[in-house]
Amino acid sequence: MSAPIAPSGPAAAGAAAQVFVEDLDAPALSVDDAHHLARVLRLRAGELVVAADGRGRWRPTVFRVGVPTLEPVGPVAVEPRPPAAVTVGFVPVKGDRPEWVVQKLTEAGVDRIVVMRSARAVVRWRADRAERAMERLGRVAREAAAQSRRVWVPEVIGILDPGEMAAWLAPAPLALADPGGVPPGPATAAVAVGPEGGWEASELASATERVGLGPGILRAETAALGVGVLLCAIRDGVVRPAHGDRVG
């Protein structure tokens, strides 16, 4: 039987909440975070809160009521970046699904999230709408990182087509999720998931590899989350390939 996986870092601190601040020496709460801790979570004076800077540094603090503030009660700790960055790209679908995808990929431990364009995409963000959408997705990633006790906020990048994503990743390879592809393995660190209609042939040609996610056809948002969970589980040793260097 495998040994249990113990929580570490902020997840092991037993804190009631985590927030991101600019200065860990003088951790000032934003208006939104102060409201969330005091009015939504209803923290009591003296409860433990993790303050992190989003770049791997964090420290324990205690919550003070009245004018909500944080008081440091321990040294600053530093968590290194994961040994291999996991990157997942996805083509947005309608409604609030893009926010859901970014939230869940962040919770899963994905390091870089790429918002993509594709010839068969139903949703096409342009100009000012794209800028607003990317800002919103960045906030979603930050909030999800705090909720899941991550001290590195994932990068949210976009908007790129498969060729642009491949060039941005180079020399690291890009794999595209496509039915009939090979299962992802330890060498697979960046996968892009296409729209409901799939990738065009010219887009498939821009990738080093095609990876499959099972015999069925998944919805775009399900595929994005599934591949993110799988790649992080392989990277973190939660899932180990049964044969050779592939999972299958």
ZAVEX-585030 format. One record per residue (C-alpha): residue number from 1; x, y, z. Coordinates in Angstrom, 2 decimals. Last residue first. Layout:
N
<atom nr="NUM" east="X" north="Y" up="Z"/>
...
// end
This chain:
248
<atom nr="248" east="-2.67" north="3.92" up="-20.12"/>
<atom nr="247" east="-0.18" north="6.34" up="-18.68"/>
<atom nr="246" east="3.04" north="6.35" up="-20.64"/>
<atom nr="245" east="6.73" north="6.20" up="-19.81"/>
<atom nr="244" east="7.13" north="2.45" up="-19.72"/>
<atom nr="243" east="4.22" north="0.57" up="-18.22"/>
<atom nr="242" east="2.06" north="1.39" up="-15.18"/>
<atom nr="241" east="2.67" north="5.12" up="-15.28"/>
<atom nr="240" east="2.52" north="6.65" up="-11.81"/>
<atom nr="239" east="-0.30" north="8.81" up="-10.52"/>
<atom nr="238" east="0.14" north="10.92" up="-7.37"/>
<atom nr="237" east="3.79" north="11.47" up="-8.27"/>
<atom nr="236" east="3.51" north="15.26" up="-8.46"/>
<atom nr="235" east="4.15" north="15.45" up="-12.22"/>
<atom nr="234" east="1.78" north="12.56" up="-12.95"/>
<atom nr="233" east="-0.98" north="14.06" up="-10.81"/>
<atom nr="232" east="-0.37" north="17.50" up="-12.33"/>
<atom nr="231" east="-0.68" north="16.08" up="-15.86"/>
<atom nr="230" east="-3.84" north="14.14" up="-15.00"/>
<atom nr="229" east="-5.62" north="17.00" up="-13.22"/>
<atom nr="228" east="-4.87" north="19.38" up="-16.10"/>
<atom nr="227" east="-5.91" north="16.82" up="-18.72"/>
<atom nr="226" east="-9.25" north="16.27" up="-17.03"/>
<atom nr="225" east="-9.91" north="19.97" up="-16.46"/>
<atom nr="224" east="-9.36" north="20.82" up="-20.12"/>
<atom nr="223" east="-11.29" north="17.76" up="-21.31"/>
<atom nr="222" east="-14.28" north="18.62" up="-19.13"/>
<atom nr="221" east="-14.29" north="22.21" up="-20.42"/>
<atom nr="220" east="-14.25" north="21.05" up="-24.05"/>
<atom nr="219" east="-16.95" north="18.41" up="-23.59"/>
<atom nr="218" east="-15.50" north="14.95" up="-23.76"/>
<atom nr="217" east="-15.69" north="12.45" up="-26.61"/>
<atom nr="216" east="-15.22" north="8.87" up="-25.43"/>
<atom nr="215" east="-12.35" north="6.38" up="-25.78"/>
<atom nr="214" east="-10.00" north="8.13" up="-23.35"/>
<atom nr="213" east="-8.05" north="11.35" up="-23.06"/>
<atom nr="212" east="-5.96" north="11.16" up="-26.23"/>
<atom nr="211" east="-2.75" north="13.04" up="-26.92"/>
<atom nr="210" east="-1.52" north="14.37" up="-30.24"/>
<atom nr="209" east="2.15" north="15.26" up="-30.49"/>
<atom nr="208" east="4.62" north="17.91" up="-31.62"/>
<atom nr="207" east="1.89" north="20.42" up="-32.39"/>
<atom nr="206" east="1.60" north="22.89" up="-35.28"/>
<atom nr="205" east="0.25" north="20.25" up="-37.68"/>
<atom nr="204" east="-2.87" north="19.82" up="-35.55"/>
<atom nr="203" east="-3.73" north="23.47" up="-36.25"/>
<atom nr="202" east="-3.43" north="23.00" up="-40.02"/>
<atom nr="201" east="-5.64" north="19.91" up="-39.82"/>
<atom nr="200" east="-8.40" north="21.82" up="-38.01"/>
<atom nr="199" east="-8.89" north="21.15" up="-34.32"/>
<atom nr="198" east="-12.10" north="19.82" up="-32.81"/>
<atom nr="197" east="-15.72" north="20.86" up="-33.25"/>
<atom nr="196" east="-16.25" north="21.29" up="-29.50"/>
<atom nr="195" east="-13.25" north="23.62" up="-29.34"/>
<atom nr="194" east="-9.67" north="22.52" up="-28.75"/>
<atom nr="193" east="-7.73" north="21.40" up="-25.70"/>
<atom nr="192" east="-4.06" north="22.37" up="-25.51"/>
<atom nr="191" east="-1.50" north="20.24" up="-23.69"/>
<atom nr="190" east="1.83" north="21.23" up="-22.15"/>
<atom nr="189" east="3.90" north="19.01" up="-19.81"/>
<atom nr="188" east="3.90" north="15.62" up="-21.54"/>
<atom nr="187" east="7.21" north="13.88" up="-20.78"/>
<atom nr="186" east="5.68" north="12.16" up="-17.75"/>
<atom nr="185" east="2.92" north="10.60" up="-19.88"/>
<atom nr="184" east="-0.13" north="11.58" up="-21.90"/>
<atom nr="183" east="-2.05" north="8.75" up="-23.61"/>
<atom nr="182" east="-1.52" north="8.56" up="-27.39"/>
<atom nr="181" east="-3.92" north="10.32" up="-29.74"/>
<atom nr="180" east="-7.05" north="8.73" up="-31.15"/>
<atom nr="179" east="-9.31" north="11.60" up="-30.23"/>
<atom nr="178" east="-7.32" north="14.86" up="-30.08"/>
<atom nr="177" east="-5.75" north="16.85" up="-27.25"/>
<atom nr="176" east="-2.92" north="18.88" up="-28.73"/>
<atom nr="175" east="0.64" north="18.43" up="-27.48"/>
<atom nr="174" east="3.18" north="21.25" up="-27.33"/>
<atom nr="173" east="6.88" north="20.54" up="-26.98"/>
<atom nr="172" east="9.38" north="22.56" up="-24.91"/>
<atom nr="171" east="11.83" north="24.42" up="-27.17"/>
<atom nr="170" east="9.61" north="26.30" up="-27.60"/>
<atom nr="169" east="6.60" north="27.12" up="-25.39"/>
<atom nr="168" east="5.84" north="30.51" up="-26.99"/>
<atom nr="167" east="6.33" north="29.09" up="-30.48"/>
<atom nr="166" east="3.91" north="26.23" up="-29.76"/>
<atom nr="165" east="1.39" north="28.68" up="-28.28"/>
<atom nr="164" east="1.64" north="30.88" up="-31.36"/>
<atom nr="163" east="1.06" north="27.90" up="-33.65"/>
<atom nr="162" east="-1.88" north="26.70" up="-31.56"/>
<atom nr="161" east="-3.57" north="30.14" up="-31.58"/>
<atom nr="160" east="-2.91" north="32.52" up="-28.71"/>
<atom nr="159" east="-5.02" north="34.92" up="-26.58"/>
<atom nr="158" east="-3.68" north="34.73" up="-24.10"/>
<atom nr="157" east="-1.89" north="33.99" up="-20.85"/>
<atom nr="156" east="-3.08" north="33.28" up="-17.31"/>
<atom nr="155" east="-0.02" north="32.64" up="-15.12"/>
<atom nr="154" east="-0.72" north="30.55" up="-12.05"/>
<atom nr="153" east="-0.57" north="32.17" up="-8.60"/>
<atom nr="152" east="2.23" north="30.53" up="-6.61"/>
<atom nr="151" east="1.38" north="30.30" up="-2.91"/>
<atom nr="150" east="-1.41" north="27.77" up="-3.43"/>
<atom nr="149" east="-3.75" north="27.30" up="-0.49"/>
<atom nr="148" east="-6.73" north="26.05" up="-2.56"/>
<atom nr="147" east="-8.88" north="29.10" up="-1.73"/>
<atom nr="146" east="-5.98" north="31.49" up="-2.29"/>
<atom nr="145" east="-5.17" north="29.96" up="-5.67"/>
<atom nr="144" east="-8.85" north="30.08" up="-6.64"/>
<atom nr="143" east="-9.02" north="33.80" up="-5.89"/>
<atom nr="142" east="-5.86" north="34.51" up="-7.91"/>
<atom nr="141" east="-7.03" north="32.38" up="-10.84"/>
<atom nr="140" east="-10.44" north="34.11" up="-10.88"/>
<atom nr="139" east="-8.74" north="37.51" up="-10.84"/>
<atom nr="138" east="-6.63" north="36.56" up="-13.86"/>
<atom nr="137" east="-9.75" north="35.28" up="-15.62"/>
<atom nr="136" east="-11.42" north="38.67" up="-15.14"/>
<atom nr="135" east="-8.42" north="40.53" up="-16.55"/>
<atom nr="134" east="-8.42" north="38.16" up="-19.53"/>
<atom nr="133" east="-12.12" north="38.79" up="-20.15"/>
<atom nr="132" east="-11.71" north="42.56" up="-19.96"/>
<atom nr="131" east="-8.86" north="42.50" up="-22.48"/>
<atom nr="130" east="-10.73" north="40.14" up="-24.80"/>
<atom nr="129" east="-13.81" north="42.37" up="-24.73"/>
<atom nr="128" east="-11.66" north="45.41" up="-25.50"/>
<atom nr="127" east="-10.21" north="43.88" up="-28.68"/>
<atom nr="126" east="-11.87" north="40.63" up="-29.72"/>
<atom nr="125" east="-13.11" north="37.51" up="-27.99"/>
<atom nr="124" east="-14.40" north="34.79" up="-30.29"/>
<atom nr="123" east="-16.70" north="32.14" up="-28.82"/>
<atom nr="122" east="-17.78" north="29.37" up="-31.23"/>
<atom nr="121" east="-14.23" north="28.27" up="-31.96"/>
<atom nr="120" east="-13.72" north="26.29" up="-35.17"/>
<atom nr="119" east="-10.74" north="28.26" up="-36.48"/>
<atom nr="118" east="-9.19" north="28.35" up="-33.03"/>
<atom nr="117" east="-8.30" north="30.97" up="-30.44"/>
<atom nr="116" east="-6.68" north="30.17" up="-27.13"/>
<atom nr="115" east="-6.59" north="31.04" up="-23.45"/>
<atom nr="114" east="-3.41" north="29.66" up="-21.94"/>
<atom nr="113" east="-3.22" north="28.55" up="-18.31"/>
<atom nr="112" east="0.23" north="28.20" up="-16.76"/>
<atom nr="111" east="1.08" north="26.47" up="-13.47"/>
<atom nr="110" east="-1.71" north="23.89" up="-13.22"/>
<atom nr="109" east="-2.23" north="22.79" up="-9.61"/>
<atom nr="108" east="-5.70" north="21.22" up="-9.69"/>
<atom nr="107" east="-7.22" north="24.24" up="-7.91"/>
<atom nr="106" east="-5.86" north="26.50" up="-10.64"/>
<atom nr="105" east="-7.26" north="24.25" up="-13.36"/>
<atom nr="104" east="-10.62" north="24.35" up="-11.56"/>
<atom nr="103" east="-10.83" north="28.13" up="-11.39"/>
<atom nr="102" east="-9.56" north="28.62" up="-14.93"/>
<atom nr="101" east="-12.11" north="26.14" up="-16.33"/>
<atom nr="100" east="-15.00" north="27.64" up="-14.32"/>
<atom nr="99" east="-14.14" north="31.15" up="-15.49"/>
<atom nr="98" east="-14.11" north="29.92" up="-19.10"/>
<atom nr="97" east="-17.44" north="28.10" up="-18.53"/>
<atom nr="96" east="-19.30" north="31.27" up="-17.52"/>
<atom nr="95" east="-21.33" north="31.43" up="-20.72"/>
<atom nr="94" east="-20.10" north="30.12" up="-24.05"/>
<atom nr="93" east="-16.89" north="28.20" up="-24.77"/>
<atom nr="92" east="-13.31" north="29.39" up="-24.53"/>
<atom nr="91" east="-10.52" north="27.46" up="-26.34"/>
<atom nr="90" east="-8.20" north="25.83" up="-23.82"/>
<atom nr="89" east="-4.49" north="25.67" up="-23.09"/>
<atom nr="88" east="-2.95" north="23.73" up="-20.23"/>
<atom nr="87" east="0.62" north="24.17" up="-19.02"/>
<atom nr="86" east="2.30" north="22.15" up="-16.27"/>
<atom nr="85" east="5.62" north="23.57" up="-15.06"/>
<atom nr="84" east="8.19" north="20.99" up="-14.03"/>
<atom nr="83" east="9.97" north="20.92" up="-10.67"/>
<atom nr="82" east="7.16" north="22.84" up="-8.95"/>
<atom nr="81" east="8.24" north="26.38" up="-8.00"/>
<atom nr="80" east="10.07" north="26.68" up="-4.73"/>
<atom nr="79" east="8.11" north="27.38" up="-1.54"/>
<atom nr="78" east="9.50" north="30.12" up="0.68"/>
<atom nr="77" east="8.57" north="30.71" up="4.30"/>
<atom nr="76" east="8.36" north="34.12" up="5.97"/>
<atom nr="75" east="8.66" north="33.87" up="9.73"/>
<atom nr="74" east="5.76" north="33.58" up="12.17"/>
<atom nr="73" east="3.14" north="35.63" up="13.97"/>
<atom nr="72" east="2.46" north="38.40" up="11.44"/>
<atom nr="71" east="-0.55" north="40.58" up="12.38"/>
<atom nr="70" east="-3.34" north="40.91" up="9.84"/>
<atom nr="69" east="-5.93" north="43.68" up="9.89"/>
<atom nr="68" east="-9.71" north="44.12" up="9.92"/>
<atom nr="67" east="-10.59" north="47.53" up="11.43"/>
<atom nr="66" east="-12.41" north="46.20" up="14.44"/>
<atom nr="65" east="-11.10" north="42.65" up="14.26"/>
<atom nr="64" east="-7.54" north="41.33" up="14.16"/>
<atom nr="63" east="-6.70" north="38.19" up="12.19"/>
<atom nr="62" east="-3.51" north="36.30" up="12.95"/>
<atom nr="61" east="-0.64" north="35.84" up="10.55"/>
<atom nr="60" east="1.30" north="32.89" up="9.14"/>
<atom nr="59" east="3.83" north="33.58" up="6.39"/>
<atom nr="58" east="4.08" north="33.17" up="2.64"/>
<atom nr="57" east="6.53" north="33.38" up="-0.27"/>
<atom nr="56" east="6.15" north="31.49" up="-3.58"/>
<atom nr="55" east="5.37" north="34.33" up="-5.95"/>
<atom nr="54" east="1.69" north="34.91" up="-5.12"/>
<atom nr="53" east="2.62" north="37.13" up="-2.15"/>
<atom nr="52" east="1.12" north="35.00" up="0.59"/>
<atom nr="51" east="-0.67" north="35.74" up="3.87"/>
<atom nr="50" east="-1.98" north="32.66" up="5.70"/>
<atom nr="49" east="-4.69" north="33.43" up="8.25"/>
<atom nr="48" east="-4.88" north="32.06" up="11.81"/>
<atom nr="47" east="-7.74" north="33.15" up="14.04"/>
<atom nr="46" east="-6.82" north="35.65" up="16.73"/>
<atom nr="45" east="-9.98" north="37.73" up="16.57"/>
<atom nr="44" east="-12.87" north="35.79" up="15.11"/>
<atom nr="43" east="-13.42" north="35.09" up="11.45"/>
<atom nr="42" east="-16.89" north="35.70" up="10.04"/>
<atom nr="41" east="-16.13" north="33.88" up="6.75"/>
<atom nr="40" east="-18.37" north="36.24" up="4.80"/>
<atom nr="39" east="-18.32" north="39.42" up="6.90"/>
<atom nr="38" east="-14.87" north="39.62" up="8.47"/>
<atom nr="37" east="-12.69" north="37.52" up="6.16"/>
<atom nr="36" east="-14.53" north="38.38" up="2.95"/>
<atom nr="35" east="-14.92" north="42.07" up="3.78"/>
<atom nr="34" east="-11.22" north="42.41" up="4.57"/>
<atom nr="33" east="-10.38" north="40.53" up="1.37"/>
<atom nr="32" east="-12.54" north="42.83" up="-0.74"/>
<atom nr="31" east="-11.14" north="46.02" up="0.83"/>
<atom nr="30" east="-7.59" north="44.76" up="0.32"/>
<atom nr="29" east="-5.75" north="43.58" up="3.41"/>
<atom nr="28" east="-2.34" north="44.98" up="4.28"/>
<atom nr="27" east="0.46" north="42.55" up="5.15"/>
<atom nr="26" east="3.34" north="44.69" up="6.48"/>
<atom nr="25" east="6.41" north="42.47" up="6.24"/>
<atom nr="24" east="4.61" north="40.24" up="3.73"/>
<atom nr="23" east="4.15" north="43.15" up="1.33"/>
<atom nr="22" east="1.85" north="42.90" up="-1.69"/>
<atom nr="21" east="-0.82" north="40.69" up="-0.14"/>
<atom nr="20" east="-2.59" north="37.50" up="-1.17"/>
<atom nr="19" east="-5.10" north="35.93" up="1.20"/>
<atom nr="18" east="-5.46" north="32.53" up="2.85"/>
<atom nr="17" east="-8.18" north="31.32" up="5.19"/>
<atom nr="16" east="-8.93" north="29.52" up="8.48"/>
<atom nr="15" east="-5.34" north="28.36" up="8.78"/>
<atom nr="14" east="-4.41" north="24.81" up="9.75"/>
<atom nr="13" east="-0.83" north="25.29" up="8.59"/>
<atom nr="12" east="-0.66" north="22.09" up="6.54"/>
<atom nr="11" east="-2.27" north="23.57" up="3.41"/>
<atom nr="10" east="0.00" north="26.61" up="3.81"/>
<atom nr="9" east="3.07" north="24.46" up="3.15"/>
<atom nr="8" east="2.48" north="20.71" up="3.11"/>
<atom nr="7" east="-0.38" north="18.24" up="3.06"/>
<atom nr="6" east="0.56" north="14.60" up="3.66"/>
<atom nr="5" east="0.26" north="12.06" up="0.87"/>
<atom nr="4" east="-0.52" north="8.69" up="2.40"/>
<atom nr="3" east="2.06" north="5.93" up="1.89"/>
<atom nr="2" east="1.30" north="3.46" up="-0.87"/>
<atom nr="1" east="0.00" north="0.00" up="0.00"/>
// end
